[in-house]
């Protein structure tokens, strides 16, 4: 079994949507058992012919191992204490709403599961911790003196007569959001293009990554997130903004609408990009060119 795990939002630092946390696991019986089994060796050789490399390591032997399992010990009072890398407990504890933990435990019971089963101990707390990462907030995102919040991003500056400046772009900005319809994650990359202006000077990739994180790390739908990012960029560039979002939806994959690792693309175009077809085509081609370089 080959698995791809979605990193937590703050750890989602991969360059593209394909760079997930990958693990391989195996279980054998009968003639395939034993380190020197010729049948197992032949099977692994056949897998390699198909381009599948079974990376057998010590983690594969653990049935409950997960690369995203937090180093925390759940406590009965709804709190958790974090374990550091050297095994010592830190003094700080993260508060977890006990009513949410109880609700998740009730959901497990409704599914016919036993929340006290060894493998499920701590699962309600971990699920609540995951959900709390997408809690709605009123944080402001500042780009070169401009502050974006839930009110200001919809204020559109007036159109200026502009010359055809070179297109600036930031591609493959990773994100992880939570689908507000199914409460399941969707993840991928954001590509941003804009026409440079005096107001936009000094904005770099880290600013755009913060903007993507601001709109992505909450309950969202892909179409709205695409539009919100485009409007925020447009309010700085004043000339034009184009945003393309490529995302994999766990809710769609689990329902069979999409195949595993397939993606859905959305686009938002504002300002000069909506009237200049050559500029839009040039930006879309740059996305295609970088994608081909990574293959």
N, C-alpha and C positions, 0 to 999 in steps of 0.2 A: 504494500500500500504506500503510495506517495501522496503526501499531504502538503497543502499550502496554507499557512496561517497568516491572518491579517494582523500586522503590528498595531499596537495601540497608537492613537493619534500622535502623541508626543515622540514616539519612536519611529514614525513613518518617514524615514529619511531616504528611502530608496529613490533612485533617479526616475524610474518608470514603474508603471503599474504591474509589470511582470516580476519585479524583484521582491517577492514576498518571502516569508520565512518558510523554507522548504525542509521537510523531514521525510525519512524513509523508514518503514517498519515492516517486519516480517514475522510470520509464525509458521512452523513446520510440523509435520507429523509423518510417521511411518518411515519409508526409505529416504525421505528428505532430511531426517534428523541427523545430527552429528556434524561436527566441523569438517570431517573428511568425506562427507557423503558425495559420491560421484554424481548422483542424481541432482543434488542441489547445485553442484558446480556446473553441470550441464544447463540447468535452468537459468542460472545467473549469466552464463555465456550467451544463451538465446536472448535474454533481456538486453544485453549489451549490443547484440546485432540489431535490435529494434531501437537503439539509442537510449535505453533506460539503464542508468547506473545506480545500482543499489548501494548506497553509502551506509555500510553497517558500522555502527559505533555503539558505544555503551548506552546512549540514550534510547536506542531502538528497542532495548530489552525491557524498558519501563512501559507498562501498559497505560499508566495514567499521566505520563510525562507530556507537558505542553510548553512550548517555548514562551508563551505569554503568561504563564502562571505566575502571579505576583509573589514576591518573597514576603508574604504576610501571614500572620497567624490569626485567624478569626477568633474573637472572644464572644462570650454569650451575651454581653450587654450591648451588642451592636457596634462595637468599636474593633479596630484592628491595629496591631502593632507591627511595624515594619522590621524585617530582619535584614541587616546589612550583609555585605558580601563575606565578612569574616565570621558571620554567625551570631554577632552580638545584636541585641535588640536596642532600637533607638528609643529615646524618651518620648518622641512625638508619636501621636496616634491620630489616625484619620477617622473622623466621625462618619458613621454610616447610618442613615435613617433606619431605625429598627422596624418601622411599619412597612417600609419597602421590602426589607429582608423577609418579613413574615408573609408578605404578599407573594413573593417569589416561591417561598416554601409551599404555600397553598397551591400555587400553579403546578409545582412538581407533584404534589399529592393528586391533583386532578388528572395529571397525565399517567397516574398509576405508579409513580416512582416513590421511593422511600427517601426523604431528605436526610435521614440518618444513615443511609448507606455510606460505607467508607469512601467510595469514589465521589459522592456528592457533598460530603462535608465541606463547608466553605463555599460551595458553588453559589448559593443565594447571595452571599456577601460579595463575591467576585462579580456577579452579574450586575448588582446594584452599583458597584464601583465603576463598571464599564458605562452604565447609563449616566451616572453623575458626571462623567467627562463631557457629556453633551448638554449639560444644564444651561438653560438660557441665561444670558448675562447682559449687562449694559456696558461692557467694555468699549472703549474708544480705540480705533486704530488710527495712528498718526503717520501720515506719509509726507515728509518734507514740509511740515507746518500745517498740513491739512488734516482735519480731524473728521473721521467717518464714524457715524453711529447710525442707529436705526432711523433717525430722522434725516440726517444730512445727505445720505447717499442718494436720495431721490431728488435732490436739488440739482437741476441741470443748468450749467452755465450757457450763456448765449453763444451761438455759432459765430466764429470769426472767419473772415476771408483769409485763406491760408495758402501758402505755397506747398508744393508737393515734397515735403521733407522725407528723409529716410525713415522707414518703419523700424521702431524699436520693439523688441520682443523678449519675453521670458517664457521658455518652454519647459515642459515636464516638471511642473510644481506639484509635488505629491499632496494628497489630502485623504482624509478618512472622515466620512459623515455618517449620520444615522437617519435612515429612511423614516419619515414621520408617519407613514402609512402602516408599516409593518414592524417598526422598532428593530430593524436589522440593519447592519452596516452596509454602506456602499463606498467604494474607494476607487482611486485612480489618479489621474493627473490633470492639471489645468494648464492651458496654453494661453498667454496673454500677449496681445499686440496693440500698439498705440503709436500715434504720431507724436514725436517729441515736441516740447514747447518750453518756454522759459520757466513756467511753473513746475514742470515735471523734471527739471534738471536735478540730479543728486539722488533720485530714486533708484535703488538697486534691487537685486534679486531678493534680499532678505526682507525688504519692505513688502514686496508682492507675496512672498511666502507667508508673512504675517497676515496679510489681507485674506489670503486663501484659507488660512487656519481659522481666522475670525468667522468667516461665513460657513466654513465646513464643519467646525466642531460644535454642532448643535443639531437639533431635529431639522431636517431639510428635505427638499426634493431637488433633483438635479437641475431641472429647468429654471427654478427660481434662483438657485445658487449661481448658475451661469449668468443670469441677468443682473443679479446684485453685484457680482464682481465687475461686470462690464460697466455698470453705472458708476461704481466707485472709481474705477480707472478713468472713465470719461470725465468725471468732475475735476480731475487733475490735469489730464492732457488737453482738454478743451477742444481738441480737433477731431479725435476719433478713437474708438476703442473696439477691439474685437476679442472675444473670449471663446475658446473651445474647451469643453470638458469631456474627457473620456473616462467612463466609470464602469466598474463591475458591480452588479447589484446582487447581493446574497439572496434577497427576497425573490428576485426573478429566477435565479438559478435553482433555488430550492423548490420552486413551483413548476419547474420544467420549461419556463418561457424562454430562458437563455441557456446555452450550454456553458459548462464550466470554463472560466477564463475568457468568455466572450465579453464584449464591452458595448456600451451605449454611448453615443456621442451627441452632444448638444452644442449649439452655437448662439451667441448674442452679438449683434453688430450695431454700433452706434456711430453717429457723426459721419466723418468722411468715408469711413469704410463702407457705409451703407449706399454711397453714391459712386464710389470709385471701385469698379469691379476688378481692375488690375491690381490695386492695392490688396484687396481681399484675397485674390488668387495667389498673390505673392506670399502672403502670410500663410495660407493653407499649404502651399508648396513647401514652405520651410519646415512645417510640422512633418510632412511626408518625408522630406529629405533626412531629417534627424532620426525618424523612425527607421528608415532603411539603413542608416549607419549603425544602429544598435542591433540589427538582426545578424 
